[in-house]
Amino acid sequence: MKIIGLTGNSGCGKGAVAKIMEDRGCLILDCDKIAHENMLPKGKAYKPILESFGEKVLDRNGFINRRELGQIVFNDNEKLKELNKITHKYIVEKIKEFICENSFAKAIVIDAPLLIEAGLEKMCDSVWIVYADFDIRVERVVKRDCISKEDAILRFKNQMSFEEMKKYANVIIKNNKGIRELEEAVLNNMRVEEII
């Protein structure tokens, strides 16, 4: 079994790459989804987040308002580190469990925006970085998340730079064009990695 770490900055198209890989038989472990599940009222990170950030991050139904929490952490690097410290340990726990349960798989893809920051690259046989030009990323994030251009740029400021990220890369997938070119790049690299 091969374990591939998949990461990239907001708006790079990491989700599209994961979908292509999933369609070709890879098992995808979506770390964002794990983090969201852990923030639900019965999730492991719920109480620690409330202890650190207070009830102001709750909506009227008692759920953590991720948009509200995002506004806090994307404006304060220390608060972002605090949130990551809470959530990462539960994500690592789930990844280890998932790998054990799926040891029969040819390839497992750990889809994690903070793969390197969380030290998850150490668990991987190969690290894939998805890259897109700045203006393209801004446009995608504004459209996807219904936020302003200024908020998208602010979000980028708290992310590891591509220059730093690429030091960890075994594979770099450029995603500035259409889905056809992206699919071709992903499949070529899957052949090289011998997972198709």
C-alpha positions in Angstrom: 0.0 0.0 0.0 1.2 3.5 -0.9 0.2 6.5 1.3 0.1 9.8 -0.6 -0.1 13.2 1.1 -2.1 15.7 -1.0 -1.9 19.3 -0.1 -1.9 22.9 -1.5 -3.1 26.4 -0.7 -6.8 27.5 -0.7 -8.2 27.6 -4.3 -5.5 25.4 -5.8 -7.9 22.7 -6.8 -6.9 20.0 -4.4 -10.4 18.7 -4.2 -10.5 18.2 -8.0 -7.2 16.2 -7.8 -8.6 14.1 -5.0 -11.7 13.3 -7.1 -9.6 12.2 -10.1 -7.6 9.9 -7.8 -10.7 8.5 -6.1 -12.2 7.7 -9.5 -9.0 5.7 -10.3 -9.3 3.6 -7.2 -7.5 5.5 -4.4 -9.1 5.7 -1.0 -9.4 9.4 0.0 -9.2 10.5 3.6 -10.5 14.1 3.7 -9.0 15.8 6.7 -11.3 18.9 6.4 -14.2 16.5 6.8 -12.7 14.9 9.9 -12.1 18.3 11.4 -15.7 19.4 10.7 -17.1 16.2 12.3 -14.9 16.7 15.3 -16.4 20.2 15.7 -20.0 18.8 16.0 -21.5 18.9 19.5 -20.5 15.3 20.2 -17.2 15.6 18.4 -13.9 15.3 20.2 -12.8 18.9 19.5 -16.1 20.6 20.4 -15.4 21.2 24.1 -11.7 22.1 23.8 -12.7 24.7 21.1 -15.3 26.2 23.4 -12.8 26.3 26.3 -10.3 28.2 24.1 -12.6 30.5 22.0 -15.7 30.8 24.2 -19.4 30.5 23.3 -19.3 33.4 20.9 -18.3 30.9 18.2 -21.6 29.0 18.6 -24.7 29.6 16.5 -28.2 29.7 18.1 -28.5 25.9 17.8 -25.3 25.2 19.8 -23.2 24.3 16.7 -19.8 25.8 16.2 -20.2 28.5 13.5 -17.1 27.7 11.4 -17.4 31.0 9.5 -17.3 32.9 12.8 -14.4 30.8 14.0 -12.6 31.4 10.7 -13.0 35.1 11.1 -11.2 34.9 14.4 -8.3 32.6 13.4 -7.7 34.1 10.0 -7.1 37.5 11.6 -4.8 36.2 14.3 -2.0 33.8 13.7 -1.7 32.8 17.4 -5.4 31.9 17.5 -4.9 29.9 14.3 -2.1 27.9 15.9 -4.3 27.4 19.0 -7.1 25.9 16.9 -4.7 23.7 14.9 -3.2 22.4 18.1 -6.7 21.3 19.3 -7.8 19.8 16.0 -4.7 18.1 14.6 -4.3 15.5 17.3 -7.8 14.1 16.6 -7.2 14.2 12.9 -3.9 12.2 13.3 -5.8 9.7 15.5 -8.4 9.2 12.7 -5.8 8.8 10.0 -4.0 6.1 11.9 -7.3 4.3 12.4 -8.3 4.6 8.8 -4.9 3.3 7.5 -5.2 0.2 9.8 -8.8 -0.5 8.7 -7.9 -0.2 5.0 -4.5 -1.9 4.8 -5.8 -3.9 1.8 -5.9 -0.7 -0.4 -3.4 -0.1 -3.2 -3.3 3.6 -2.3 -4.6 5.9 0.5 -4.6 9.7 -0.2 -4.4 11.9 2.9 -6.1 15.1 1.6 -5.0 17.7 4.1 -4.6 21.5 3.6 -2.2 21.6 6.6 -0.4 18.3 5.8 3.0 19.7 6.4 2.1 22.1 9.3 0.6 19.1 11.1 3.6 16.9 10.4 1.5 14.4 8.4 4.0 14.3 5.6 6.1 11.9 7.8 3.3 9.3 7.5 3.4 9.5 3.7 5.4 7.6 1.0 5.0 10.6 -1.3 3.8 14.2 -1.0 1.8 15.8 -3.8 1.5 19.6 -3.9 -1.3 21.2 -6.0 -0.4 24.6 -7.3 -2.3 27.4 -9.0 -1.4 31.0 -9.7 -2.4 33.6 -7.1 -5.1 35.4 -9.2 -6.7 32.1 -10.1 -6.8 31.0 -6.5 -8.3 34.3 -5.4 -11.1 34.0 -8.0 -11.9 30.4 -7.1 -12.0 31.1 -3.3 -14.2 34.2 -3.7 -16.6 32.2 -5.9 -16.6 29.0 -3.8 -16.8 30.5 -0.3 -18.9 33.7 -1.2 -16.3 36.0 0.4 -14.7 39.2 -0.6 -11.4 39.3 -2.5 -9.9 41.0 0.6 -11.0 38.2 2.9 -9.6 35.6 0.4 -6.2 37.3 0.4 -6.2 37.6 4.2 -6.8 33.8 4.4 -3.8 33.2 2.1 -1.5 35.3 4.4 -1.9 32.7 7.2 -1.0 29.7 4.9 2.4 28.3 4.2 3.9 29.7 1.0 4.2 27.5 -2.1 8.0 28.2 -2.0 8.2 26.6 1.5 5.7 23.9 0.7 7.5 22.7 -2.5 10.5 21.7 -0.4 8.5 18.7 0.8 7.1 17.8 -2.6 7.7 14.6 -4.5 5.1 15.7 -7.1 3.8 19.1 -8.1 0.5 19.3 -10.0 -0.1 22.6 -11.7 -3.7 23.5 -12.0 -4.0 26.8 -14.0 -5.9 25.4 -16.9 -9.0 23.2 -17.4 -10.0 19.8 -16.0 -8.7 17.9 -19.0 -5.1 19.1 -18.5 -5.5 18.5 -14.7 -6.7 15.0 -15.2 -3.8 14.2 -17.6 -1.2 15.6 -15.1 -2.7 13.5 -12.3 -2.9 10.3 -14.3 0.6 10.7 -15.5 1.9 11.0 -12.0 -0.3 8.1 -10.8 1.4 5.9 -13.4 4.9 7.1 -12.2 3.9 6.3 -8.6 2.6 2.9 -9.8 -0.9 3.3 -8.3 -2.7 2.7 -11.6 
